[in-house]
Amino acid sequence: MIFTFGDGFATGHIWPEWPQILQALLPDQQICNIAGIGAGPEFLISGLVDQLQSMQGQTAIVQWPAPNRFDKLLQDSTWDTLIERDAKYHFNKVQDSHKRNWWLSSGSDNLKEYHSHWVQTQQHTRRLDIYKALVQNTLDNIDCKFLFTSTQDLDNFSQQSRFHNVRQNHVQPSPIVHFYWLQEKVCSKLDMSIDPERVQWLEKEIINANWIAYDPERETYWNSIINAK
């Protein structure tokens, strides 16, 4: 079983992204994807802790998001008005596997004072370093093979000149960039055994597909591709 963690670069909300492509490359593996649009480290670590018992001896890929994101666990309606008035993230309430409700606020304009005054850059960065150390120690203790990467790593990878004509002008790079990033930066480091024929087939299908961002039929379209094999 492979556990994947990430933010909007992992959810497939624009088009298939790396966890969905990984599942297509490994159809006999179960992929448990814990991700959210605008998710920060706390939401991902909460999800990881929920899954610890199942992660014993398995594999985890953690795509760390920006450290300054604020994930609000909603225990009552106190924050409803502030969330409803948020121009960018008013829609972004999610429920985790234990039915806890979160607001993934990312870079909400309503929280600028929090990020600039109450918790500044150095503290945000220090928090992420601590999270990483604790997660690494925890996964080592349960014999879970893991790879740490980041949203920034994938974004930097996508800026290469070879992707100039395929990346598209959206925050998340197009599926073929996710595909190559998986091949070159993830699967190779984890020594994943993937059928070369399946790799070639999926690469061709992704290249030939007409990817439209936020296509309401994207999931159906993606399933039609992978079910045709």
C-alpha positions as CSV (number, residue, x, y, z in Angstrom):
1,M,0.0,0.0,0.0
2,I,1.3,3.5,-0.9
3,F,0.2,6.6,1.1
4,T,0.5,9.9,-0.6
5,F,0.2,13.3,1.0
6,G,0.0,16.7,-0.6
7,D,-1.9,19.9,-1.3
8,G,-3.6,21.1,-4.6
9,F,-0.7,19.6,-6.5
10,A,-1.9,16.2,-5.4
11,T,-5.7,16.3,-5.3
12,G,-6.5,16.1,-9.0
13,H,-8.9,19.0,-8.8
14,I,-7.6,20.6,-12.0
15,W,-6.7,17.4,-13.9
16,P,-5.1,14.1,-13.0
17,E,-2.0,14.8,-10.9
18,W,0.8,12.6,-9.6
19,P,-1.1,10.4,-7.0
20,Q,-3.8,9.6,-9.7
21,I,-1.1,8.9,-12.3
22,L,0.8,6.7,-9.8
23,Q,-2.4,4.7,-9.3
24,A,-2.6,4.2,-13.1
25,L,1.0,3.1,-13.2
26,L,0.5,0.6,-10.4
27,P,-3.1,-0.8,-10.9
28,D,-2.5,-3.6,-8.4
29,Q,-1.4,-1.3,-5.6
30,Q,-3.8,0.5,-3.3
31,I,-3.0,4.3,-3.2
32,C,-4.4,6.1,-0.2
33,N,-4.2,9.8,-1.0
34,I,-4.5,12.4,1.8
35,A,-4.5,15.8,0.2
36,G,-6.4,19.0,0.0
37,I,-6.6,22.2,-2.1
38,G,-4.6,24.8,-0.1
39,A,-3.6,22.2,2.6
40,G,-0.8,23.0,5.0
41,P,1.5,20.8,6.9
42,E,-0.8,20.4,10.0
43,F,-3.7,18.9,7.9
44,L,-1.4,16.4,6.3
45,I,0.3,15.4,9.5
46,S,-3.2,14.9,11.1
47,G,-4.1,12.6,8.2
48,L,-0.8,10.8,8.6
49,V,-1.4,10.2,12.3
50,D,-4.9,8.8,11.5
51,Q,-3.3,6.3,9.1
52,L,-0.3,5.2,11.2
53,Q,-1.6,1.8,12.1
54,S,-2.1,1.0,8.4
55,M,1.3,2.4,7.4
56,Q,3.4,-0.2,9.2
57,G,5.8,-1.6,6.6
58,Q,4.3,0.3,3.7
59,T,5.4,3.2,1.6
60,A,4.7,7.0,2.0
61,I,5.3,9.9,-0.3
62,V,5.0,13.3,1.4
63,Q,4.8,16.4,-0.7
64,W,5.3,19.1,1.8
65,P,3.3,22.3,1.1
66,A,4.3,25.9,1.9
67,P,5.1,26.1,5.7
68,N,3.0,29.3,6.3
69,R,-0.4,27.8,5.5
70,F,-2.9,27.7,8.3
71,D,-5.3,24.7,8.6
72,K,-8.2,25.4,11.0
73,L,-9.9,22.5,12.7
74,L,-13.5,23.6,13.1
75,Q,-15.1,22.5,16.3
76,D,-18.1,24.8,16.1
77,S,-19.6,27.6,14.0
78,T,-17.3,30.4,15.4
79,W,-15.4,30.8,12.2
80,D,-18.3,30.5,9.8
81,T,-18.6,34.3,9.2
82,L,-14.9,34.8,8.6
83,I,-14.8,31.9,6.2
84,E,-17.9,33.0,4.3
85,R,-16.3,36.4,3.8
86,D,-13.0,35.1,2.5
87,A,-12.6,36.0,-1.2
88,K,-10.4,33.1,-2.1
89,Y,-11.0,30.2,0.2
90,H,-14.6,30.5,1.3
91,F,-15.4,27.2,-0.5
92,N,-12.5,25.3,1.1
93,K,-14.1,23.3,4.0
94,V,-13.1,19.7,3.9
95,Q,-13.8,16.6,6.1
96,D,-11.1,14.1,6.9
97,S,-11.4,10.4,7.3
98,H,-12.5,10.8,10.9
99,K,-15.3,13.2,9.9
100,R,-13.5,16.2,11.4
101,N,-14.2,19.4,9.6
102,W,-11.3,21.7,8.5
103,W,-10.9,25.0,6.8
104,L,-7.8,24.9,4.6
105,S,-7.1,28.6,4.4
106,S,-3.8,28.6,2.5
107,G,-2.9,32.3,1.8
108,S,-6.3,33.8,2.9
109,D,-6.2,37.6,2.8
110,N,-8.2,37.5,6.1
111,L,-5.2,36.0,7.9
112,K,-2.5,38.4,6.7
113,E,-1.9,39.7,10.2
114,Y,-1.5,36.2,11.6
115,H,1.3,35.4,9.1
116,S,3.0,38.8,9.2
117,H,2.8,39.6,12.9
118,W,1.7,36.7,15.1
119,V,3.7,33.9,13.3
120,Q,6.5,35.2,11.1
121,T,8.5,33.5,8.4
122,Q,11.2,32.1,10.7
123,Q,8.7,30.5,13.0
124,H,6.7,29.0,10.1
125,T,10.0,27.5,8.7
126,R,11.0,26.2,12.1
127,R,7.6,24.5,12.5
128,L,8.0,22.7,9.2
129,D,11.5,21.5,10.2
130,I,10.1,20.1,13.4
131,Y,7.2,18.4,11.6
132,K,9.6,16.8,9.2
133,A,11.9,15.5,11.9
134,L,9.0,14.0,13.9
135,V,7.4,12.5,10.9
136,Q,10.7,11.0,9.7
137,N,11.3,9.5,13.1
138,T,7.8,8.1,13.3
139,L,7.9,6.5,9.9
140,D,11.4,5.0,10.6
141,N,10.0,3.4,13.8
142,I,7.1,1.7,11.9
143,D,9.4,0.5,9.1
144,C,7.6,2.6,6.6
145,K,9.7,3.5,3.5
146,F,9.2,7.1,2.6
147,L,10.2,10.0,0.4
148,F,10.0,13.6,1.3
149,T,9.5,16.1,-1.5
150,S,7.6,19.4,-1.8
151,T,5.2,21.3,-3.8
152,Q,8.0,23.7,-4.6
153,D,10.1,20.9,-5.9
154,L,7.5,19.9,-8.4
155,D,6.8,23.5,-9.4
156,N,10.6,24.1,-10.0
157,F,10.7,20.9,-12.0
158,S,7.9,22.1,-14.2
159,Q,9.7,25.3,-15.1
160,Q,12.3,23.5,-17.2
161,S,12.5,24.7,-20.8
162,R,11.5,21.3,-22.1
163,F,8.1,21.8,-20.6
164,H,7.6,25.3,-22.1
165,N,4.9,24.1,-24.6
166,V,3.1,21.6,-22.3
167,R,3.1,23.0,-18.8
168,Q,0.0,25.3,-19.4
169,N,-0.5,28.5,-17.5
170,H,-2.2,27.2,-14.4
171,V,-0.8,26.9,-10.8
172,Q,-0.6,23.1,-11.1
173,P,1.4,21.9,-14.1
174,S,-0.3,19.7,-16.7
175,P,-0.5,15.9,-16.3
176,I,2.5,15.1,-18.5
177,V,4.8,17.1,-16.2
178,H,3.4,15.2,-13.2
179,F,4.1,12.0,-15.1
180,Y,7.7,12.8,-15.8
181,W,8.2,14.1,-12.3
182,L,7.0,10.8,-10.9
183,Q,9.3,8.9,-13.2
184,E,12.4,10.9,-12.6
185,K,12.0,12.2,-9.0
186,V,9.8,9.7,-7.2
187,C,9.6,6.2,-8.5
188,S,13.3,6.0,-9.2
189,K,14.2,7.0,-5.7
190,L,11.8,4.5,-4.1
191,D,12.9,1.6,-6.5
192,M,9.3,1.1,-7.6
193,S,8.9,-1.8,-10.0
194,I,6.6,-0.5,-12.8
195,D,5.8,-2.4,-16.0
196,P,7.8,-0.5,-18.8
197,E,5.1,-1.3,-21.3
198,R,2.5,0.3,-19.0
199,V,4.8,3.4,-18.6
200,Q,5.1,3.8,-22.4
201,W,1.4,3.3,-22.9
202,L,0.4,5.9,-20.2
203,E,2.9,8.4,-21.4
204,K,1.5,8.2,-24.9
205,E,-2.1,8.5,-23.7
206,I,-1.3,11.5,-21.5
207,I,0.6,13.3,-24.3
208,N,-2.2,12.7,-26.8
209,A,-5.0,13.8,-24.5
210,N,-6.6,17.3,-24.7
211,W,-6.3,18.5,-21.1
212,I,-8.7,21.3,-20.2
213,A,-8.3,22.7,-16.7
214,Y,-11.2,22.2,-14.4
215,D,-13.1,20.2,-16.9
216,P,-16.2,18.9,-15.1
217,E,-15.8,15.6,-17.0
218,R,-12.1,15.2,-16.1
219,E,-12.6,12.2,-13.8
220,T,-14.8,10.4,-16.3
221,Y,-12.3,11.2,-19.1
222,W,-9.3,10.0,-17.0
223,N,-11.2,6.8,-16.1
224,S,-11.9,6.1,-19.7
225,I,-8.1,6.3,-20.4
226,I,-7.0,4.0,-17.7
227,N,-9.8,1.5,-18.1
228,A,-9.0,1.1,-21.8
229,K,-5.8,-0.6,-21.0
